[in-house]
Amino acid sequence: MVSLGIGRFSNSLDRIQIVTTGTIRDENGNPLKNVAISSNETGAREWTNKNGEYSIVTLDREQLTFQKENFIEHHIKLSNKSERQDIYLISETPVTTSVLGRIAVQQIEEKTEQVSFITKGVVSDDTALPLPGANVIIKGTSKGTQTDFDGNYSIETKPGDVLVFSYVGFETKEITVSNVSNNIDVSLEAGDFFLGEVVVGGISWESSEDYVSYKDPDWYEKAKQAYKNTVKFRKIKIAKKRALRKAKRNNK
């Protein structure tokens, strides 16, 4: 892996340059033009075109901020690779002002109660294997659930809720719920510990042969093998379960 920085903003040798692309829409699914996308760390800044599309170059693991007048500001945390991030922005409640004599009175439009609905989907790893027991939590609340054996989940949400998906050994991902679709499938990326990459003293290695631990020279290989064993075990269990289901259907 080649380590890159972006001019004077880069203060770490183990960061890489990534490209994030996507489409930004309102809560009704309409594309939004002239949305400002900015990096909180490097200062990079771009805007969406008339189709709501954007592309921005930053360092990995930065935070992006999405801003547009009359819409609630939105933030996302980037991963360690280039990827697509489609965003839904929620509009703010409009405020009207009426004048009575010499006194200006602000009338705040009553918020219509948002209808909740069931959001569901599948949480899997980057090899499309389902992740049983993954946590799905509505950000800022204690409301959440866990995926079943096949990685399926369902949770009651409202438009604008942010779902946080997490699993031990994998990068956490946040997705904003819209009222366009109530089906959200999520693929989680394995964390640096499992990705075959170790960063020591600002230098990155792809291969574990270049890395020597001062405590246990074999710890990294053991960790990778443990992860491989876990994936293999899950594949076997899933195959057995599918075979049982098929046998039951054939016996009916």
Long-range contacts (C-beta under 8 A, 24 or more apart in sequence): 1-197, 1-204, 1-205, 1-206, 3-202, 3-203, 3-204, 5-59, 6-42, 6-44, 6-57, 6-58, 6-59, 7-42, 9-41, 9-42, 9-43, 9-59, 10-42, 10-59, 12-202, 13-202, 13-203, 14-199, 14-202, 14-203, 14-204, 15-59, 15-60, 15-61, 16-59, 16-60, 16-80, 16-204, 17-57, 17-58, 17-59, 17-60, 18-57, 18-58, 18-59, 18-60, 18-78, 18-80, 18-81, 18-82, 18-83, 19-55, 19-56, 19-57, 19-82, 20-55, 20-56, 20-58, 20-64, 20-78, 20-82, 20-83, 20-84, 20-85, 21-53, 21-54, 21-55, 21-56, 21-84, 21-85, 22-53, 22-54, 22-84, 22-85, 22-86, 22-87, 23-48, 23-51, 23-52, 23-53, 23-54, 23-86, 23-87, 24-48, 24-52, 24-54, 24-66, 24-86, 24-87, 24-88, 24-89, 25-52, 25-86, 25-87, 25-88, 25-89, 25-178, 25-180, 26-71, 26-88, 26-89, 26-90, 26-91, 27-88, 27-89, 27-90, 27-91, 27-159, 27-160, 27-178, 27-179, 27-180, 28-179, 28-180, 29-178, 29-180, 32-68, 32-71, 32-89, 34-68, 35-66, 35-67, 35-68, 35-71, 35-89, 36-65, 36-66, 36-67, 36-68, 37-64, 37-65, 37-66, 38-64, 38-65, 38-67, 39-63, 39-64, 39-65, 40-64, 40-65, 70-94, 72-160, 74-176, 76-174, 77-172, 77-174, 79-171, 79-173, 79-189, 80-171, 80-189, 80-192, 80-195, 81-189, 87-176, 88-176, 88-177, 88-178, 88-180, 90-159, 90-160, 90-176, 114-158, 114-159, 114-160, 115-158, 116-156, 116-157, 116-158, 117-156, 117-157, 117-158, 117-179, 117-182, 118-154, 118-155, 118-156, 118-157, 118-182, 119-154, 119-155, 119-156, 119-157, 119-163, 119-177, 119-182, 119-183, 119-184, 120-152, 120-153, 120-154, 120-155, 120-182, 120-183, 120-184, 121-152, 121-153, 121-183, 121-184, 121-185, 121-186, 122-147, 122-150, 122-151, 122-152, 122-153, 122-185, 122-186, 123-147, 123-151, 123-153, 123-165, 123-167, 123-185, 123-186, 123-187, 123-188, 124-151, 124-185, 124-186, 124-187, 124-188, 125-170, 125-187, 125-188, 125-189, 125-190, 125-231, 126-187, 126-188, 126-189, 126-190, 127-231, 128-187, 129-231, 129-234, 129-235, 129-238, 130-234, 130-238, 131-167, 131-170, 131-188, 132-234, 133-167, 134-165, 134-166, 134-167, 134-188, 135-164, 135-165, 135-166, 135-167, 136-163, 136-164, 136-165, 137-163, 137-164, 137-166, 138-162, 138-163, 138-164, 139-163, 139-164, 139-174, 149-237, 149-241, 150-238, 150-241, 157-182, 169-193, 169-194, 169-227, 170-194, 190-227, 193-223, 194-223, 194-224, 194-227, 196-224
